[in-house]
Amino acid sequence: MTDAPDRPTFPAVAHPHDAPPQMAPPGPIRRLLLFCGSRAGADPRHMATASAVGALLAARGVTLIYGGGALGLMGAAGRAARDGGGRVEGVIPSFLVALEVALDGLAHLEVVDSLHVRKARMFETADAVLALPGGIGTLDELVEILSWRNLRLHDRPVLLLGDGGFWEPFLALLAHLEATGFVGRDVLAHVTHLPSLAALEALLPPG
């Protein structure tokens, strides 16, 4: 990839080196950034979870910020939040508008020039990040947010949720990187692996 736009800078914050993996969010989650697949995946539980997350955010009055697509888990979460009366904001690159079939009826849909700008714009106003199952694009988004966290550019919660042990190989990779000395000892503390939707619900403000 070439000609990437300058990455925005975020305010420097104190870095909680000793925070446990299941640390509580630093503040109320009013705006949640969701990363997830634009495909449905092989396990139907993933689509069901995406819909449940969207419905939960709407019920709790939490704004859903996501990639703006209408397909796969992205579409399931966006539709559920929209149809539940929640506020949904999408950010989508112009070249993906047709490919991902941008979801209609959103409170706000921003069309940007590139994937780089998309990630930065989605993150700018989010209080926390949640990753559901997805593919290469989801991993790209998640790893870049973790990279910013590792560089102490933010201290926002990064949450993982997925059925069937979906995120276990990813967590094992992070542990491997730590064990081989390529990341700091606290990299796993930057991620909270949620065991269930109820665990996410416990982190959100009352409806």
Steps between C-alpha positions, in 0.01 A plus 500: 500500500629848408404863543328432834365820656660624819361321800324733742653554839304430816558656841774331700365322808636317799572138422358249753790252497359308795137486386353148498360358175141549616548863598189717515451770236648839596162667447144434382466338160263728311647445154623153405714431194426157354735300280356185341474308177319600183429129455265282703761234575443126531362502855148651521564601860719785378216667309272451799755661730544796266124558497486465878779755542320750277174454688677532835669825404168646385331394824775659709514821299857436384592633155631234262794613286594253230606459138159586354451178302181301455655155459605230743546570868538871426155514347343287773630728775415820314145392417430377851618825656316713242178302524518510878492879493870544571736748346726345236788681333690349208829585334571336166761555226357605167633190321313274745162672477389265224693193618370511857163650406488787747215458748220751465314677777808583707511811714823590322697340218836652411668403173878538516792456262678199649506220756762693697270799539208268580679348800611835635159663458316212668740500792507877558178524699470145636515427872590133448561245225328163463614236252268220393608220265620608159772456241814679390338845508380448857844381609662797326276743687545324833878470476541866405295609801714275719811650342381849593430371851847348522646837398301666780291706260179404680371306798155408372372148572548245223246220536471163323180294478441186299337159528676166474836627624538716190760732652709233674752465212542879488562516875744211466686697231526802730634272775751355251618848399542584867685176577740554210576855605343690211239683708493628854394289794171685534364448147234256618392753761399729214223260396193390692360169379130499586355157578145589404261770386405545865859606572468775239164601641662545842740758355228719348300773669141420605241551230 
